[in-house]
Amino acid sequence: MEFGLSKEHEMMQSAVRDITAEYDKAYWQDVHEKRRPPEEIFEDLAEGGWFGAPLPEEYGGQGLDLLDTVVILEALCEGHAWETTFRFTMSTVFGGISLVENGTEAQKETYIPGIAHGEDVWALGMTEPDAGLNSSRISTFAEKDGDEYVIDGRKQWISGMEFADHLLLVARTTPFDEVDRKFDGITMFIVDPEADGIEYSEIPLDIYYTEPTYDLFIEDLRVDEDQVLGEVGNGMYQIFGMLNVERITAALSGWGAGKEALDTAVQYAKDREVWSEPIGAHQAIQHPLAEAHAKLESSRTDLRKAAWQYDNQVGDVGEVSNIANYLACKAAWEACEAAMSTLGGMSASSEMGVSAAWGVARHQRTGPVSEEMILNHIGQHSLGLPRSYNE
Ligand SMILES: Cc1cc2nc3c(=O)[nH]c(=O)nc-3n(C[C@H](O)[C@H](O)[C@H](O)COP(=O)(O)OP(=O)(O)OC[C@H]3O[C@@H](n4cnc5c(N)ncnc54)[C@H](O)[C@@H]3O)c2cc1C
C-alpha cells in the first residue's frame, strides 16, 4: 500500500501553488465583501488547464484521475483558494464527469472542451422544494412531443445559474406512480439556462456562500431530444457515478474552508497576547486546534482513498465517498468552531475571513447530501440495520 505522493503529484501541487501565491488575503477579502466570483484566479486556473484535470485528453482535458484531482484541489485549499473548488465541482464534475460517464460522442465533442478550457460554467438542477433529499419524488416533468420534450416544474437552490452556460436538468419522464422502482423514469437533459421557458431568481442568503443560488421556474421549456444525456428513464442510476465524485469534491470545499479557518486561527493564537503569553499557550485554545488538525489530516486520507476507489472501481464507491464526505465536512466544521473561539471578537470581522469559512463549512454538512442521510445509508446498507424511514 503506497501513501506517498508521486513526483507528478508534487509538480501539480507546485504549479497550482504558483497560481495561488498571486492572490493575497486582501484579494480574498474583496471577494467576500463584494460576494463576487474570483474571476481573476478562475482565468489563471483555466489557462493552466486545471478545470480539465480529470477530463480526457482527446477533448482538451489533462487525462488525470480523480486522486490527482483531489491532490490539485488540496493545493488550492492550502493556497487560500478553497472557494475556487466550488466552480470546479459545478463545471468539471456536474458537466464534465456526467458527460464522460454518459455522453454520446457528439455531446462529448461539443461540451467537454469548453469545460476543460475553463470557458463554460455548468449548473446542476436536481433539488426541488417538495422533494428535498428524497430525489425520487421530484416532479418536474418532461413530456415527449415529436422530437422535442416539453418541460414544466420547479427547482430550488440551483447554484451559479446566472453565470452558467449549461444546466444539467434532472426531470421525470414517467410519473412516480407509474414506475416499478422509485428511481425509474428519471432523465437528464442538457439545457440552455437562458432558454425561453426558464426563469430564475436569486435566493437571498444570510450566511456567506461562494456561489449565488437560485429558484427556478420552468414552464413550456422545449428541449430537443438530442439534449437528453444518457438513457431516457435511466438518468438517476446514471447520475449516481457523478454524484459520488461530487461527494468527494464538495467535501474538499468544506475541508478547504476548515483548513483555511484553522491556519488563520493558528497564526492568531501565536500572535495574540492578552496576558503575558500568546493565547495559543493556553490548552483551552491549543487542544481544539490540535484536535481539528488531527481530524482534518485524517479526513484528507479518507478523501484520497475514496478518489482512489473511484479511479479503480474498487469496493463500494458510494459508501466510501459518503464516509469521506461525512468525516471531512464534520472535521471542517469543528475546525471552524475552534477558529471562532480562538479569534474571539475578531472571528466576526471580514478581515479574518473565518466567519465566511464557518458558514460554508456548516452548509457542507447539509449539501449536497446531509449527514443524516449519510448515516441512514451507513446504518442500513453498511451495518444492515432496519431502514429508519418510509417512502
Ligand atoms: C447554498 C446551497 C447551494 C445548493 N446548490 C445546489 C445545486 O447547485 N443544485 C441542486 O440541485 N441542489 C443544490 N442545493 C440543495 C442541497 O443539495 C439541499 O439543500 C440538500 O440536499 C438538503 O435538501 P433539503 O434542503 O431539501 O433538505 P430536506 O430534505 O428538507 O431535509 C431537511 C432536514 O431533514 C433531514 N432529514 C430529511 N429526511 C430525513 C430522514 N429520513 N432521516 C433523517 N433526517 C432526515 C435532512 O438531513 C435535513 O437536515 C444547494 C443548497 C444550498 C443551501
The ligand as a MOL file (V3000), in Angstrom:
LIG
                    3D

  0  0  0     0  0            999 V3000
M  V30 BEGIN CTAB
M  V30 COUNTS 53 58 0 0 0
M  V30 BEGIN ATOM
M  V30 1 C -26.1720 27.1150 -0.7450 0
M  V30 2 C -26.7900 25.9120 -1.3720 0
M  V30 3 C -26.4110 25.5280 -2.6620 0
M  V30 4 C -27.0200 24.4340 -3.2760 0
M  V30 5 N -26.7190 24.1440 -4.5890 0
M  V30 6 C -27.4420 23.1740 -5.2460 0
M  V30 7 C -27.2810 22.9750 -6.6660 0
M  V30 8 O -26.4490 23.6250 -7.3190 0
M  V30 9 N -28.0640 22.0610 -7.2840 0
M  V30 10 C -29.0070 21.3170 -6.6130 0
M  V30 11 O -29.6870 20.5070 -7.2390 0
M  V30 12 N -29.1880 21.4900 -5.2540 0
M  V30 13 C -28.4340 22.4030 -4.5760 0
M  V30 14 N -28.6170 22.6130 -3.2180 0
M  V30 15 C -29.5910 21.7830 -2.4950 0
M  V30 16 C -28.9590 20.8910 -1.4540 0
M  V30 17 O -28.3380 19.7820 -2.0580 0
M  V30 18 C -30.0920 20.5150 -0.4950 0
M  V30 19 O -30.4170 21.6720 0.2540 0
M  V30 20 C -29.7170 19.4140 0.4150 0
M  V30 21 O -29.6000 18.2500 -0.3480 0
M  V30 22 C -30.7460 19.2630 1.5260 0
M  V30 23 O -32.0370 19.1790 0.9700 0
M  V30 24 P -33.2360 19.9830 1.6330 0
M  V30 25 O -32.7420 21.3300 1.9530 0
M  V30 26 O -34.4170 19.9280 0.7520 0
M  V30 27 O -33.4980 19.1940 2.9700 0
M  V30 28 P -34.7880 18.3620 3.3920 0
M  V30 29 O -34.9330 17.1530 2.5220 0
M  V30 30 O -35.9550 19.2780 3.5210 0
M  V30 31 O -34.3500 17.8880 4.8470 0
M  V30 32 C -34.2650 18.8250 5.9340 0
M  V30 33 C -33.5010 18.1830 7.0740 0
M  V30 34 O -34.1650 16.9900 7.4960 0
M  V30 35 C -33.2620 15.9010 7.4530 0
M  V30 36 N -33.9570 14.6840 7.0040 0
M  V30 37 C -34.8040 14.5700 5.9270 0
M  V30 38 N -35.2040 13.2940 5.8090 0
M  V30 39 C -34.5810 12.5760 6.7910 0
M  V30 40 C -34.5720 11.1960 7.1780 0
M  V30 41 N -35.2510 10.2760 6.5010 0
M  V30 42 N -33.7840 10.8350 8.2320 0
M  V30 43 C -33.0440 11.7580 8.9050 0
M  V30 44 N -33.0350 13.0720 8.5960 0
M  V30 45 C -33.7860 13.4800 7.5440 0
M  V30 46 C -32.2040 16.2760 6.4530 0
M  V30 47 O -30.9730 15.5850 6.6780 0
M  V30 48 C -32.0640 17.7650 6.6780 0
M  V30 49 O -31.1790 18.0060 7.7400 0
M  V30 50 C -27.9870 23.6710 -2.5610 0
M  V30 51 C -28.3350 24.0560 -1.2660 0
M  V30 52 C -27.7640 25.1550 -0.6720 0
M  V30 53 C -28.2160 25.5710 0.7020 0
M  V30 END ATOM
M  V30 BEGIN BOND
M  V30 1 1 1 2
M  V30 2 1 2 3
M  V30 3 2 2 52
M  V30 4 2 3 4
M  V30 5 1 4 5
M  V30 6 1 4 50
M  V30 7 2 5 6
M  V30 8 1 6 7
M  V30 9 1 6 13
M  V30 10 2 7 8
M  V30 11 1 7 9
M  V30 12 1 9 10
M  V30 13 2 10 11
M  V30 14 1 10 12
M  V30 15 2 12 13
M  V30 16 1 13 14
M  V30 17 1 14 15
M  V30 18 1 14 50
M  V30 19 1 15 16
M  V30 20 1 16 17
M  V30 21 1 16 18
M  V30 22 1 18 19
M  V30 23 1 18 20
M  V30 24 1 20 21
M  V30 25 1 20 22
M  V30 26 1 22 23
M  V30 27 1 23 24
M  V30 28 2 24 25
M  V30 29 1 24 26
M  V30 30 1 24 27
M  V30 31 1 27 28
M  V30 32 2 28 29
M  V30 33 1 28 30
M  V30 34 1 28 31
M  V30 35 1 31 32
M  V30 36 1 32 33
M  V30 37 1 33 34
M  V30 38 1 33 48
M  V30 39 1 34 35
M  V30 40 1 35 36
M  V30 41 1 35 46
M  V30 42 1 36 37
M  V30 43 1 36 45
M  V30 44 2 37 38
M  V30 45 1 38 39
M  V30 46 1 39 40
M  V30 47 2 39 45
M  V30 48 1 40 41
M  V30 49 2 40 42
M  V30 50 1 42 43
M  V30 51 2 43 44
M  V30 52 1 44 45
M  V30 53 1 46 47
M  V30 54 1 46 48
M  V30 55 1 48 49
M  V30 56 2 50 51
M  V30 57 1 51 52
M  V30 58 1 52 53
M  V30 END BOND
M  V30 END CTAB
M  END
